[in-house]
Amino acid sequence: MKHAHSISEMMEICLLAGKLLLESGAETYRVEDTIARLASSGGIESIEVFVAPTVIILSMRKPGQAEDYTKLVRITKRSTDLHRVTLVNDLSRKVSREFCILEEAKEKLKQMERDSSPYPPGMRITAAALVSGCFTLMFQGSWKDFLPAFIDGGLGYFLFLFSKRFVSVRFFSELLASCLIGVVAKLAVLFGLGKEVDRIIIGSVMPFVPGVLITDAVSDLMKGHLSSGMLRGAEAFLTAFAIGTGIAVVIAVW
């Protein structure tokens, strides 16, 4: 049985769920589907939603009301957190199947918003280091390059997280991190700790490669979300440009 909720309550729940999904790197269609599920569970008759990487515009009307109510929310930060995407998506499905009431869903969404990241920085840096070392081996690097890539990737990701506290533009954090990766890779080979500088660099920058952004951009374009697809593609290009510029500067100066 669906419970009656005010328009303001439903908009708050729907927009909070959409905001969490967009901030975590979800596709446009997933955000729209989640908002539609939640709104339908609250007895909303008419739902219109526009989703872009930087904004959500939601309009809805309940049965018996003559006017639509419209509200928007801006998205100021974006990252990749597939764990949070899964949690929000599962929550919306539980609500639509009446396994979870909207009041409980609202509290869970607010708790997710307060938890900025489910993983502490130390774990994220360690994971980035392991990914860097393993990708170096996958790209035909030798075992001698594994340890330098492990250290290089960890240091680069540490600088990325550290610089984000003082630099609001993500581009510059990625640029600084890639510069450090290039310097450490060069030094590792110079002192005989590594064998191939290109393999070390390629492996170490993999934690920064915008794979999810590129996938989402192509997915949005194929599904007809042209504005979202182009915006995500531009963001992916800027990230790739920052990585390439940082490495190129180090190689040119060296």
RANORFEN-V502762 format. One record per residue. N is the residue number from 1. PSI is psi in degrees with one decimal (NA if undefined). OMEGA is omega in whole degrees, 0 to 359 (none if undefined). NEAR is the number of other C-alpha atoms within 10 Angstrom. Layout:
n & psi & omega & near
N & PSI & OMEGA & NEAR
N & PSI & OMEGA & NEAR
//
This chain:
n & psi & omega & near
1 & 128.1 & 182 & 5
2 & 135.5 & 181 & 13
3 & 149.4 & 180 & 9
4 & 133.3 & 178 & 12
5 & 150.3 & 179 & 17
6 & 158.7 & 179 & 11
7 & -41.7 & 182 & 19
8 & -40.4 & 178 & 12
9 & -45.0 & 181 & 13
10 & -40.3 & 179 & 23
11 & -39.5 & 179 & 22
12 & -44.6 & 180 & 14
13 & -48.1 & 183 & 22
14 & -45.0 & 181 & 23
15 & -34.1 & 178 & 23
16 & -43.0 & 178 & 20
17 & -44.8 & 179 & 26
18 & -39.5 & 178 & 28
19 & -45.2 & 179 & 25
20 & -39.9 & 180 & 22
21 & -46.5 & 181 & 27
22 & -40.7 & 179 & 28
23 & -22.4 & 183 & 19
24 & 3.1 & 175 & 20
25 & 22.1 & 180 & 21
26 & 155.8 & 178 & 26
27 & 159.4 & 182 & 24
28 & -44.1 & 183 & 23
29 & -32.3 & 179 & 16
30 & -39.1 & 178 & 15
31 & -45.8 & 180 & 27
32 & -42.1 & 181 & 19
33 & -41.8 & 180 & 15
34 & -44.8 & 179 & 23
35 & -41.3 & 180 & 26
36 & -39.5 & 179 & 20
37 & -47.6 & 182 & 19
38 & -43.4 & 181 & 25
39 & -41.2 & 179 & 27
40 & -36.0 & 179 & 18
41 & -22.8 & 179 & 23
42 & 9.8 & 177 & 23
43 & 24.5 & 179 & 18
44 & 133.4 & 183 & 20
45 & -48.5 & 184 & 13
46 & 127.8 & 182 & 14
47 & 124.0 & 173 & 16
48 & 127.4 & 183 & 14
49 & 135.3 & 175 & 18
50 & 124.6 & 184 & 14
51 & 128.6 & 172 & 21
52 & 163.3 & 182 & 20
53 & -20.0 & 183 & 24
54 & -1.8 & 184 & 16
55 & 150.5 & 171 & 16
56 & 126.0 & 176 & 20
57 & 122.5 & 185 & 15
58 & 132.8 & 177 & 21
59 & 132.8 & 181 & 17
60 & 158.9 & 179 & 19
61 & 135.2 & 178 & 19
62 & 157.6 & 178 & 21
63 & 135.3 & 179 & 9
64 & -7.0 & 179 & 7
65 & 141.2 & 184 & 9
66 & -24.1 & 186 & 8
67 & 147.5 & 174 & 10
68 & 146.4 & 175 & 14
69 & 129.6 & 186 & 15
70 & 140.5 & 179 & 15
71 & 152.3 & 178 & 14
72 & 158.8 & 176 & 15
73 & 137.3 & 180 & 15
74 & 146.3 & 177 & 13
75 & 112.9 & 185 & 16
76 & -15.6 & 179 & 11
77 & 144.6 & 181 & 13
78 & 141.9 & 177 & 17
79 & -170.3 & 177 & 12
80 & 113.3 & 179 & 17
81 & 83.0 & 184 & 18
82 & -24.8 & 177 & 14
83 & -44.3 & 179 & 12
84 & -37.9 & 177 & 21
85 & -43.9 & 180 & 23
86 & -41.2 & 181 & 13
87 & -45.8 & 181 & 14
88 & -41.3 & 180 & 23
89 & -44.5 & 178 & 21
90 & -38.4 & 180 & 13
91 & -42.0 & 180 & 24
92 & -35.4 & 179 & 25
93 & -37.1 & 177 & 16
94 & -38.6 & 179 & 17
95 & -43.8 & 182 & 21
96 & -28.1 & 178 & 21
97 & 4.7 & 177 & 12
98 & 28.7 & 172 & 13
99 & -9.5 & 183 & 11
100 & 131.4 & 180 & 14
101 & 159.7 & 186 & 17
102 & -34.7 & 179 & 25
103 & -41.2 & 178 & 11
104 & -40.2 & 178 & 11
105 & -38.4 & 179 & 19
106 & -43.9 & 179 & 19
107 & -39.9 & 179 & 12
108 & -39.3 & 178 & 15
109 & -41.0 & 178 & 19
110 & -34.9 & 177 & 14
111 & -40.0 & 177 & 11
112 & -37.8 & 180 & 18
113 & -37.9 & 179 & 15
114 & -33.2 & 178 & 9
115 & 95.2 & 185 & 11
116 & -36.1 & 179 & 9
117 & 132.1 & 180 & 13
118 & -10.3 & 183 & 10
119 & 130.8 & 179 & 10
120 & 157.7 & 182 & 9
121 & -39.0 & 181 & 14
122 & -40.8 & 179 & 11
123 & -38.2 & 180 & 10
124 & -39.2 & 178 & 15
125 & -41.7 & 178 & 21
126 & -42.0 & 178 & 18
127 & -41.8 & 178 & 16
128 & -38.8 & 179 & 26
129 & -44.0 & 179 & 29
130 & -42.1 & 178 & 22
131 & -42.2 & 181 & 20
132 & -47.0 & 180 & 29
133 & -42.2 & 182 & 28
134 & -38.0 & 178 & 19
135 & -33.2 & 176 & 23
136 & -43.3 & 176 & 29
137 & -38.6 & 181 & 18
138 & -32.0 & 179 & 12
139 & 32.8 & 174 & 13
140 & 22.8 & 174 & 9
141 & 160.6 & 180 & 23
142 & 166.7 & 178 & 15
143 & -22.9 & 177 & 14
144 & -24.9 & 179 & 15
145 & -10.0 & 184 & 24
146 & -50.8 & 183 & 26
147 & -45.4 & 176 & 20
148 & -39.9 & 179 & 27
149 & -37.7 & 177 & 34
150 & -49.3 & 180 & 24
151 & -43.1 & 182 & 22
152 & -47.3 & 180 & 30
153 & -39.3 & 179 & 36
154 & -43.4 & 179 & 26
155 & -41.4 & 179 & 20
156 & -41.9 & 180 & 28
157 & -33.9 & 176 & 28
158 & -45.6 & 179 & 19
159 & -37.1 & 179 & 19
160 & -49.0 & 180 & 23
161 & -39.4 & 181 & 17
162 & -44.4 & 183 & 14
163 & -24.6 & 179 & 18
164 & -22.4 & 179 & 15
165 & -25.9 & 185 & 9
166 & -19.0 & 181 & 9
167 & 118.5 & 183 & 12
168 & -21.3 & 181 & 11
169 & 117.7 & 183 & 10
170 & -32.7 & 182 & 17
171 & -44.3 & 183 & 17
172 & -33.1 & 175 & 18
173 & -42.7 & 179 & 25
174 & -35.8 & 178 & 29
175 & -45.8 & 179 & 22
176 & -42.6 & 180 & 19
177 & -42.2 & 180 & 27
178 & -33.9 & 175 & 31
179 & -44.9 & 179 & 23
180 & -40.4 & 179 & 22
181 & -43.4 & 179 & 30
182 & -41.8 & 180 & 28
183 & -47.4 & 181 & 18
184 & -39.8 & 179 & 22
185 & -43.3 & 178 & 28
186 & -43.8 & 181 & 20
187 & -37.5 & 180 & 15
188 & -43.7 & 179 & 22
189 & -36.9 & 181 & 16
190 & -38.9 & 181 & 12
191 & 10.5 & 175 & 9
192 & 12.1 & 180 & 9
193 & -21.7 & 179 & 15
194 & 167.7 & 184 & 23
195 & -48.9 & 184 & 20
196 & 114.1 & 184 & 17
197 & -34.3 & 182 & 20
198 & -37.8 & 178 & 15
199 & -39.7 & 180 & 23
200 & -44.6 & 181 & 36
201 & -45.8 & 182 & 25
202 & -44.4 & 179 & 21
203 & -38.9 & 186 & 27
204 & -27.0 & 181 & 35
205 & -6.3 & 184 & 28
206 & -35.2 & 177 & 19
207 & -16.5 & 181 & 20
208 & -11.3 & 183 & 19
209 & 127.8 & 185 & 14
210 & 60.7 & 182 & 19
211 & -43.8 & 180 & 13
212 & -40.2 & 179 & 16
213 & -43.8 & 180 & 24
214 & -43.8 & 179 & 18
215 & -44.5 & 179 & 15
216 & -38.2 & 180 & 22
217 & -46.3 & 179 & 26
218 & -41.5 & 180 & 17
219 & -44.4 & 179 & 18
220 & -41.7 & 180 & 21
221 & -41.0 & 181 & 16
222 & -27.4 & 180 & 11
223 & 1.8 & 176 & 12
224 & 2.8 & 177 & 11
225 & 77.1 & 190 & 18
226 & -44.2 & 182 & 16
227 & -45.6 & 179 & 15
228 & -41.8 & 180 & 22
229 & -43.3 & 180 & 26
230 & -38.2 & 179 & 16
231 & -43.1 & 178 & 16
232 & -38.6 & 178 & 26
233 & -40.5 & 178 & 21
234 & -40.1 & 179 & 15
235 & -41.0 & 178 & 18
236 & -39.6 & 178 & 21
237 & -42.2 & 180 & 15
238 & -40.6 & 178 & 16
239 & -45.7 & 178 & 22
240 & -37.1 & 179 & 18
241 & -39.9 & 179 & 14
242 & -43.8 & 179 & 23
243 & -49.0 & 182 & 26
244 & -38.4 & 180 & 16
245 & -43.7 & 180 & 17
246 & -45.6 & 180 & 21
247 & -41.3 & 181 & 22
248 & -39.3 & 179 & 15
249 & -44.2 & 180 & 15
250 & -46.6 & 180 & 16
251 & -41.7 & 181 & 13
252 & -42.5 & 182 & 7
253 & -37.7 & 181 & 6
254 & NA & none & 9
//
